[in-house]
Amino acid sequence: MLKQLMIIFSVIAFLGVISFAQEKPETEKKEKKECSKSCCGTKESHSEVNMEKSSETVSVQIWNKVCPVKGEEIDVDAPTVEYNGKTIGFCCPGCDSKFQKDPEKYMKNLNEDGSKFIGS
């Protein structure tokens, strides 16, 4: 009986060690905000997001610093929208759909370079 328990315990321990050894962390998108606060004082405002997918790198330049819908800082994980040749970033996933319904209304909320929210 003791031999059988020891064998069962050994098999369970061995399988547990193997299963943990084979777990690999998920490969997540690596997003990096290249624009630091020190560069925001320049006339041209921008954010750069690098997303790595498998072996290719996609680089997107987001024109604005604040969300044209709510006025909050943009989130690199939130969707973007192309508008008048500019990639517009948002603070959250819901803002992109609001923006697409009336983009002119929301673009008036941003100053000339997209760094400040001037709307109400």
C-alpha positions in Angstrom: 0.0 0.0 0.0 2.8 2.4 0.9 4.6 1.6 -2.3 1.5 2.4 -4.4 1.0 5.7 -2.6 4.7 6.6 -3.2 4.4 5.7 -6.9 1.2 7.7 -7.3 2.7 10.7 -5.5 5.9 10.5 -7.6 3.9 10.3 -10.8 1.8 13.3 -9.8 4.8 15.3 -8.8 6.6 14.5 -12.0 3.6 15.5 -14.1 3.3 18.7 -12.2 6.9 19.6 -12.7 6.7 18.9 -16.4 3.5 20.9 -16.9 5.0 24.0 -15.1 8.2 23.6 -17.1 6.3 23.6 -20.4 4.2 26.8 -19.7 5.4 29.7 -21.7 4.3 33.2 -21.1 2.0 34.7 -23.8 3.7 36.9 -26.2 2.1 40.3 -25.7 2.1 43.3 -27.9 5.0 45.4 -26.9 3.9 49.0 -27.0 6.3 51.7 -26.3 5.6 55.4 -26.0 8.6 57.0 -27.7 7.6 60.6 -27.0 8.6 61.8 -23.6 7.3 64.8 -21.7 10.5 66.7 -22.5 9.8 66.7 -26.2 6.2 68.1 -25.8 7.5 71.6 -25.6 8.3 71.6 -29.3 5.9 73.1 -31.9 5.3 69.6 -33.4 3.4 67.3 -31.0 3.6 63.6 -31.6 3.5 60.2 -30.0 5.0 57.1 -31.5 3.8 53.6 -30.8 5.8 50.5 -31.7 3.8 47.3 -31.8 5.7 44.0 -32.4 3.8 41.2 -34.0 5.8 38.0 -34.6 8.8 39.2 -36.6 7.4 42.5 -38.1 7.2 45.9 -36.4 4.5 48.4 -37.1 5.0 52.0 -36.3 2.2 54.5 -35.9 2.5 58.2 -35.2 -0.4 59.5 -33.2 -0.9 63.2 -34.0 -2.6 64.4 -30.8 -1.6 64.2 -27.1 -5.1 64.4 -25.6 -8.4 62.8 -26.5 -10.6 65.0 -28.7 -13.8 63.6 -27.1 -13.0 63.7 -23.3 -9.8 65.7 -23.1 -7.8 63.1 -21.2 -4.3 61.8 -22.1 -4.4 59.3 -25.0 -4.0 55.6 -24.3 -1.7 53.7 -26.7 -4.0 50.7 -26.3 -7.1 52.5 -27.4 -8.1 52.4 -31.2 -7.0 55.1 -33.6 -8.8 56.8 -36.5 -7.3 58.2 -39.7 -8.8 61.7 -40.3 -7.5 64.3 -42.8 -4.2 62.5 -43.1 -3.6 62.4 -39.3 -3.8 59.4 -37.0 -6.0 60.5 -34.1 -5.6 58.7 -30.7 -8.2 58.4 -27.9 -8.3 57.8 -24.2 -10.5 54.8 -24.3 -12.1 52.4 -26.9 -15.5 54.1 -26.8 -14.3 57.5 -27.9 -13.3 56.4 -31.4 -16.9 55.5 -32.3 -18.2 58.9 -30.9 -15.5 60.7 -32.9 -16.4 58.9 -36.2 -20.0 60.1 -35.9 -19.0 63.8 -36.0 -15.2 64.3 -36.4 -15.4 68.0 -37.1 -17.2 68.7 -33.8 -14.5 66.8 -31.8 -11.5 68.2 -33.8 -12.6 71.7 -32.6 -11.9 70.5 -29.1 -8.2 70.4 -29.8 -5.7 73.2 -30.3 -3.7 73.5 -33.5 -1.1 70.9 -32.7 -3.4 68.5 -30.7 -1.5 69.0 -27.5 -4.3 70.7 -25.5 -8.0 70.2 -25.0 -9.8 73.5 -25.6 -13.4 72.3 -25.8 -16.0 72.2 -23.1 
